[in-house]
């Protein structure tokens, strides 16, 4: 052992304590940019032997540290230990599994395994022994882990992982365990994901178990066709089909999967039919499908509890006014968002302002009612942030001493789909109606609008973690009644009024906190719809200052140009618009003569329009978003 310490003398002596002694003077000349004269003299002490090294330097030298913990050093150390093990030199432990004996060094095994460390340093009997027998560890797996301790490498394959992972888990070799889990995750497919999920749960590999569960949900329609699915226990099946993230095109897939599972062992499993039917979102099934089940499926027809559940689901379709009173949101909540539309507030007439909200299911082409806003409001912005719906600003109707009045709002309400409740969050810095609202990079932006006196060009953003609104660079123009869209990390402010009708478009770059102009639309537009699909921005409908519009335009950011697409079947303004599965839904609005509840769906690939079921209420200047 050598300890260096700096002396305080002017001659810059370095005192070196050594377990060896020296008795002769030594003069050493070292030349490496600096000329050093090293004088060594011996000084004997009563407690230990020590000598002084006097350094005389021709110029001031920078301190220098030599560290040998380099890659070659580490490799040399491991190679040396491996050679000692292979030659059975200095080995102090033998691991015995079956007829095999594995020689090793306790200190090496303890350095990579808390299990071995506890065994060799604790109060266990193995602390003093030179041989340990393993009963429940595979021989090849134990050899692989010992090899890993000396080389830092391990070979993982489909043939070895099934024995290697349990061994690494038992011996607490975390890096090997982690790599085994990563390997299995990379091998997930429809035929093995259930088995891997069980395997991971058995050995407490929580991240792998979660990955396998996500895979099952994401590929449910393939997984339910496998033998592994049919052999699930009732508890395992219940957990899977109850998952909100089950990726199915329609809820019919869930029912057919349950039916196949029951018929696989009908005698034993028929008793679970009614309980499992609770896991199916029955109100999301069409009336036609529910009726066919009621009439043709003898398993359900002969079960009183199942018939009752079907009756409740049919009531959802035929008695919409009572939906909230006898069903929970969870039982009607669609799986794998975003696959629904939410229509909120708006105007149903010249003096009729709405607080109601309804949800549309594209799978069944149907609407249901949900919890209303705290106050009726219209001309607000709406967006989804972290799976919650934010209603921002607008014009709200209030009551004071029995008299209603309207005011421009800075208030913000947030809807939680899990509890079907609204809550107030931090107000904006300014009152804004006819504003633009958009989400980008986990933050909610409120742009422009009208405060009752002035058309605004200011912009502010809200972060749910900081829970406050912060100003960002204003738009180049004041805008109200316009549309906003987020695409490729940019925010687009399109058309609007301020105080003339506009077709201009500007784009915000958050990395520069600045705006620049891009190509203008062909038509001037206010109160129109917008949607982003397939890398394009689509705008539809609105008013140009003279007439209501049915036209639709598509913006290509790569070419910086607008292209006309097939127009709607009828003109409308004040519409709601949102995208679900690369289809643009245009909802409600005003035709120029009446308020509308009608819904049209635009398919960009075929450039065609299709009718869908209308809303429960006529709505104009309302909020529509996908969830």
Buried (B, 14 or more C-beta within 10 A) or exposed (E): EEEEEEEEEEEBBEBBBEEEEBEEEEEEEEEEEEEBEEBBEBEEEEEEBBBBBBBEEEEEEEEEEEEEEEEEEEEEEBEEBBEBBEEEEEBEBBBBBEEEEBBBBBBBBBEBBEBBBBBBEEEEEBEEEEEBEBEEBBBBBBBBBBBBBBEEEBEBEEEBBBBBBBBBBBBBBEEBBBBBBBBBBEEBEBBBBBBBBBBBBEBEBEEBBEBBBBBBBBBBBBBBEBEBBBEBEBEBBBBBBBBBEBBBEBBBBBBBBBBEBBEBEEEEBBEBBBEBBEBBBBBBBBBEBBBEBBEEBEBBEEBEEBBEBBEBBBBBBEEBEEBBEEBEBEBBBBBBBBBBBBBBBBBBEEEBBBBBBBBBBBBBEBBBBBBBBBBBBBBBBBBBBEEBBBBBBBBBBEEEEEEEEBBBBBBBBBBBBEEBEBEEBBBBBBBBBBBBBBBBEEBBBBBBBBBEEBBBBBBBBBBBEEEEBEEBBBBBBBBBBBBBBBBEEBBBBBBBBBEEBBBBBBBBEBEEEEBEEBBBBEBBBBBBBBBBBEEBBBBBBBBBEEEBBBBBBBBEBEEEEBEEBBBBEBBBBBBBBBBBEEBBBBBBBBBEEEBBBBBBBBBBEEEEBEEBBBBBBBBBBBBBBBB
